[in-house]
Amino acid sequence: MTTVDVNGITLGVESFGNDDAPLVLLAGGTTMLSWPDALCERLAAGGRRVVRYDLRDSGESTTAHPQEPAYTLRDLAADAAALADALGGRPAHLAGIGVGGMVAQVAVLDHPGAFSALTLVGTRAVAPGPPDDDLPDHDGATMSRLFARPMPDWTDREAVAEFAAAGAEILGDDPAAARAIAARVWDRTPGTAAPVQTANQMGMVFSRLDCAPRWRERLPGITVPTLVVHGRGNRFFPVGNGEAIAREIPGARLLILEEAATAIPPTRVGEVAEAMLITG
């Protein structure tokens, strides 16, 4: 694990595989730990150099003011392009999960020369907030349960991990896996202040981020091979969002994980890795 300086900020990165192999760049949603270790290892075993990284205001990347971010979605997209260039200077396969998938869409649209392929996991094609009329919104009952819970004591590692586990159960993900990941995220978070922890654990910085202008109408202009992966049981971004993206990007392949919610289950890591390797 190391850091790379791009666009006047520092990004925390972790690499797997041979430095001379084709690059797969994984945009976290928001921390790099959104991407399973096993998936990174499978991609590396398939002959790729895999680099996962923390978005701004998370992990080892620059943390400034998570409650008042002085950057936009376009800046995060530019970070991805600059990082791909710094890591190898040739087009990379870019993948984004959750809100990282929003970053990935805009990055490929705004910086097409930087990327050779695109993978989008559990995301949607509009900014945080109310979706378009033809897209399913967050499941209301799930969101009510999720955000009715009191915030944990962010200075207490175990309390934060338990909070994440309970949230995963509400979302339909594996509580034990979420607890373990939250503990690892807590260990990498630069401080226990609530805004910094919520940026790392919950990605709440995106609710305050300037995501204009819209990009959905530009999706037909994506020309690189594209894989869209979505869990059938995703209650945060219901599966209709992934289906819409796959319809609107020419030639995109849609892989629906029937038993999955927001996270990639361990039992499907091999299938997702193989689909990514085939994509580019």
VEXDREN-2710 file (C-alpha; in Angstrom, 1 decimal):
% VEXDREN-2710
k/r/px/py/pz
1/MET/0.0/0.0/0.0
2/THR/1.3/3.4/-0.9
3/THR/0.2/6.9/-2.1
4/VAL/0.3/8.7/-5.4
5/ASP/0.1/12.5/-5.9
6/VAL/-2.2/13.7/-8.7
7/ASN/-4.1/16.9/-9.3
8/GLY/-2.7/18.5/-6.2
9/ILE/-3.9/15.9/-3.8
10/THR/-2.7/12.5/-2.5
11/LEU/-4.5/9.2/-3.3
12/GLY/-4.1/6.1/-1.2
13/VAL/-3.5/3.0/-3.5
14/GLU/-2.9/-0.7/-3.1
15/SER/-1.5/-2.9/-5.9
16/PHE/-1.9/-6.6/-6.8
17/GLY/-0.1/-8.4/-9.6
18/ASN/2.7/-7.6/-12.1
19/ASP/3.5/-4.0/-12.7
20/ASP/4.0/-4.7/-16.4
21/ALA/0.5/-6.2/-16.8
22/PRO/-2.5/-4.4/-18.2
23/LEU/-3.9/-2.1/-15.5
24/VAL/-7.3/-2.5/-13.9
25/LEU/-8.1/0.6/-11.7
26/LEU/-10.7/0.1/-9.0
27/ALA/-12.5/3.3/-7.8
28/GLY/-13.6/2.7/-4.2
29/GLY/-17.1/3.6/-3.0
30/THR/-15.6/5.4/-1.1
31/THR/-12.7/3.5/0.3
32/MET/-10.7/0.9/-1.6
33/LEU/-12.0/-1.8/0.8
34/SER/-15.3/-1.7/-1.1
35/TRP/-13.5/-4.0/-3.5
36/PRO/-13.0/-7.5/-2.0
37/ASP/-9.5/-8.8/-1.6
38/ALA/-10.4/-12.0/-3.3
39/LEU/-11.6/-10.2/-6.4
40/CYS/-8.3/-8.2/-6.6
41/GLU/-6.3/-11.4/-6.2
42/ARG/-8.4/-13.3/-8.9
43/LEU/-7.9/-10.4/-11.4
44/ALA/-4.2/-10.4/-10.7
45/ALA/-4.0/-14.2/-11.2
46/GLY/-5.7/-13.6/-14.5
47/GLY/-2.8/-11.5/-15.7
48/ARG/-3.8/-8.0/-14.7
49/ARG/-2.1/-5.3/-12.5
50/VAL/-4.9/-4.4/-10.1
51/VAL/-4.8/-1.1/-8.3
52/ARG/-7.6/-0.1/-5.9
53/TYR/-7.7/3.4/-4.4
54/ASP/-9.5/5.6/-1.9
55/LEU/-11.5/8.5/-3.1
56/ARG/-10.8/11.9/-1.6
57/ASP/-11.8/12.3/2.0
58/SER/-11.4/8.6/2.7
59/GLY/-8.6/6.2/3.8
60/GLU/-5.1/7.2/2.9
61/SER/-6.2/9.9/0.4
62/THR/-6.3/13.6/1.2
63/THR/-8.9/14.4/3.8
64/ALA/-10.0/18.1/3.9
65/HIS/-13.6/19.0/4.8
66/PRO/-16.0/16.1/4.3
67/GLN/-19.0/18.2/5.3
68/GLU/-18.1/21.0/2.8
69/PRO/-16.2/19.3/-0.1
70/ALA/-14.3/21.9/-2.2
71/TYR/-14.3/19.5/-5.2
72/THR/-16.9/18.1/-7.6
73/LEU/-17.8/14.8/-9.2
74/ARG/-15.8/16.0/-12.2
75/ASP/-12.7/16.4/-10.0
76/LEU/-13.1/12.8/-8.8
77/ALA/-13.3/11.7/-12.4
78/ALA/-10.2/13.7/-13.3
79/ASP/-8.4/12.0/-10.3
80/ALA/-9.1/8.6/-11.9
81/ALA/-7.7/9.6/-15.3
82/ALA/-4.6/11.2/-13.7
83/LEU/-4.0/8.2/-11.5
84/ALA/-4.3/5.8/-14.5
85/ASP/-1.7/8.0/-16.3
86/ALA/0.6/8.1/-13.3
87/LEU/0.5/4.4/-12.9
88/GLY/1.4/3.5/-16.4
89/GLY/0.7/6.0/-19.1
90/ARG/-1.6/3.8/-21.1
91/PRO/-5.4/3.2/-21.1
92/ALA/-6.7/1.2/-18.1
93/HIS/-9.8/-0.8/-17.4
94/LEU/-11.7/1.4/-14.9
95/ALA/-14.2/-0.1/-12.5
96/GLY/-16.4/1.6/-10.0
97/ILE/-18.7/0.3/-7.3
98/GLY/-21.6/2.1/-5.7
99/VAL/-21.0/5.9/-5.8
100/GLY/-17.6/5.0/-7.2
101/GLY/-19.5/3.8/-10.3
102/MET/-20.8/7.4/-10.8
103/VAL/-17.1/8.5/-10.7
104/ALA/-16.2/5.8/-13.3
105/GLN/-19.0/6.8/-15.7
106/VAL/-18.1/10.4/-15.7
107/ALA/-14.4/9.6/-15.9
108/VAL/-14.8/7.5/-19.1
109/LEU/-17.1/10.2/-20.6
110/ASP/-14.8/13.1/-19.8
111/HIS/-11.4/11.4/-20.3
112/PRO/-12.1/8.7/-23.0
113/GLY/-8.4/8.4/-23.9
114/ALA/-7.5/7.2/-20.4
115/PHE/-9.6/4.1/-20.4
116/SER/-9.8/0.9/-22.4
117/ALA/-12.8/-0.8/-20.6
118/LEU/-15.4/-0.1/-18.0
119/THR/-17.0/-2.1/-15.2
120/LEU/-19.9/-0.6/-13.2
121/VAL/-21.1/-2.5/-10.0
122/GLY/-24.2/-1.6/-8.1
123/THR/-24.6/1.9/-9.3
124/ARG/-26.9/4.3/-11.2
125/ALA/-26.6/6.9/-13.9
126/VAL/-27.9/9.9/-12.0
127/ALA/-26.5/11.9/-9.1
128/PRO/-27.4/11.4/-5.5
129/GLY/-30.9/12.6/-4.8
130/PRO/-34.2/11.9/-6.5
131/PRO/-33.8/9.6/-9.5
132/ASP/-35.4/10.1/-12.9
133/ASP/-39.0/9.0/-13.2
134/ASP/-38.1/5.8/-15.1
135/LEU/-35.5/4.7/-12.5
136/PRO/-36.4/2.9/-9.2
137/ASP/-35.5/4.9/-6.1
138/HIS/-34.0/3.5/-2.9
139/ASP/-36.3/1.1/-1.2
140/GLY/-38.3/3.3/1.2
141/ALA/-38.8/0.9/4.1
142/THR/-35.1/-0.1/4.0
143/MET/-33.9/3.5/4.0
144/SER/-36.2/4.4/6.9
145/ARG/-34.7/1.5/9.0
146/LEU/-31.2/2.4/7.9
147/PHE/-31.3/6.0/8.8
148/ALA/-33.5/5.8/11.9
149/ARG/-30.6/4.2/13.8
150/PRO/-28.6/6.5/16.1
151/MET/-25.0/7.1/15.0
152/PRO/-22.4/5.1/16.9
153/ASP/-19.6/6.4/19.1
154/TRP/-17.1/7.0/16.3
155/THR/-14.2/6.7/18.8
156/ASP/-15.3/3.1/19.6
157/ARG/-14.0/0.7/16.9
158/GLU/-16.3/-2.1/18.0
159/ALA/-19.4/0.1/18.1
160/VAL/-18.6/1.3/14.5
161/ALA/-18.1/-2.3/13.3
162/GLU/-21.4/-3.3/14.9
163/PHE/-23.2/-0.4/13.4
164/ALA/-21.9/-1.4/9.9
165/ALA/-23.0/-5.0/10.6
166/ALA/-26.5/-4.0/11.5
167/GLY/-26.7/-1.8/8.4
168/ALA/-25.6/-4.7/6.2
169/GLU/-28.3/-6.9/7.6
170/ILE/-30.9/-4.2/6.7
171/LEU/-29.5/-3.9/3.2
172/GLY/-29.4/-7.7/2.7
173/ASP/-25.6/-8.0/2.8
174/ASP/-23.5/-10.3/5.0
175/PRO/-23.3/-8.7/8.5
176/ALA/-20.1/-10.6/9.5
177/ALA/-18.3/-9.5/6.3
178/ALA/-19.5/-5.9/6.8
179/ARG/-18.3/-5.9/10.5
180/ALA/-14.8/-7.1/9.4
181/ILE/-14.6/-4.5/6.6
182/ALA/-15.8/-1.7/8.9
183/ALA/-13.1/-2.5/11.4
184/ARG/-10.5/-2.4/8.7
185/VAL/-11.9/0.9/7.4
186/TRP/-11.9/2.3/11.0
187/ASP/-8.2/1.3/11.3
188/ARG/-7.4/3.3/8.1
189/THR/-9.5/6.4/8.9
190/PRO/-7.5/9.5/9.8
191/GLY/-9.3/10.3/13.0
192/THR/-12.5/9.5/14.8
193/ALA/-14.4/12.8/14.2
194/ALA/-17.9/12.0/13.0
195/PRO/-17.7/13.8/9.6
196/VAL/-14.5/11.9/8.7
197/GLN/-15.9/8.6/9.9
198/THR/-19.1/9.0/8.0
199/ALA/-17.2/9.9/4.9
200/ASN/-15.2/6.7/5.2
201/GLN/-17.9/4.3/6.5
202/MET/-21.0/5.6/4.8
203/GLY/-19.8/7.9/1.9
204/MET/-22.0/10.7/3.1
205/VAL/-19.7/13.3/1.5
206/PHE/-21.6/12.4/-1.8
207/SER/-24.8/14.0/-0.5
208/ARG/-22.9/17.3/-0.4
209/LEU/-21.0/16.9/-3.6
210/ASP/-21.7/19.0/-6.7
211/CYS/-22.5/16.4/-9.3
212/ALA/-23.9/18.7/-12.0
213/PRO/-24.2/18.7/-15.0
214/ARG/-26.1/15.4/-15.7
215/TRP/-24.3/12.7/-17.5
216/ARG/-27.0/10.0/-18.2
217/GLU/-27.8/11.4/-21.6
218/ARG/-24.2/11.0/-22.6
219/LEU/-24.0/7.2/-21.9
220/PRO/-24.6/6.3/-25.5
221/GLY/-21.3/8.0/-26.3
222/ILE/-19.3/5.4/-24.3
223/THR/-17.4/3.3/-26.8
224/VAL/-15.2/1.1/-24.7
225/PRO/-16.3/-2.4/-23.8
226/THR/-18.5/-2.2/-20.7
227/LEU/-19.7/-4.7/-18.0
228/VAL/-22.6/-3.8/-15.7
229/VAL/-22.9/-5.9/-12.6
230/HIS/-25.8/-5.6/-10.2
231/GLY/-27.3/-7.5/-7.3
232/ARG/-30.9/-8.6/-7.8
233/GLY/-31.5/-7.8/-4.1
234/ASN/-29.9/-4.4/-4.1
235/ARG/-32.3/-2.2/-2.0
236/PHE/-30.1/0.9/-2.2
237/PHE/-29.8/1.1/-6.0
238/PRO/-32.5/-1.3/-7.1
239/VAL/-31.6/-3.5/-10.1
240/GLY/-33.6/-1.4/-12.6
241/ASN/-30.8/1.2/-12.3
242/GLY/-28.2/-1.3/-13.6
243/GLU/-30.5/-2.5/-16.3
244/ALA/-31.0/1.1/-17.5
245/ILE/-27.2/1.6/-17.7
246/ALA/-26.7/-1.6/-19.7
247/ARG/-29.4/-0.5/-22.2
248/GLU/-28.0/2.9/-22.7
249/ILE/-24.3/2.0/-23.2
250/PRO/-23.9/0.5/-26.6
251/GLY/-22.9/-3.2/-26.4
252/ALA/-22.8/-3.3/-22.6
253/ARG/-23.0/-6.7/-21.0
254/LEU/-25.3/-7.1/-18.0
255/LEU/-24.4/-9.5/-15.2
256/ILE/-27.1/-9.8/-12.6
257/LEU/-26.1/-11.5/-9.3
258/GLU/-29.3/-13.2/-8.2
259/GLU/-28.4/-13.7/-4.5
260/ALA/-26.6/-10.4/-4.0
261/ALA/-27.5/-7.0/-2.6
262/THR/-25.0/-4.1/-2.6
263/ALA/-21.8/-6.1/-2.0
264/ILE/-20.2/-8.7/-4.2
265/PRO/-20.7/-12.0/-2.3
266/PRO/-17.6/-14.3/-1.9
267/THR/-19.4/-17.0/-3.9
268/ARG/-19.7/-14.8/-6.9
269/VAL/-16.2/-13.3/-6.9
270/GLY/-14.9/-15.8/-9.5
271/GLU/-17.7/-15.1/-11.9
272/VAL/-17.3/-11.3/-11.6
273/ALA/-13.5/-11.6/-12.0
274/GLU/-13.9/-13.8/-15.1
275/ALA/-16.5/-11.3/-16.6
276/MET/-14.1/-8.4/-16.0
277/LEU/-11.2/-10.3/-17.6
278/ILE/-13.3/-11.0/-20.7
279/THR/-14.4/-7.4/-20.9
280/GLY/-10.8/-6.0/-21.1
END
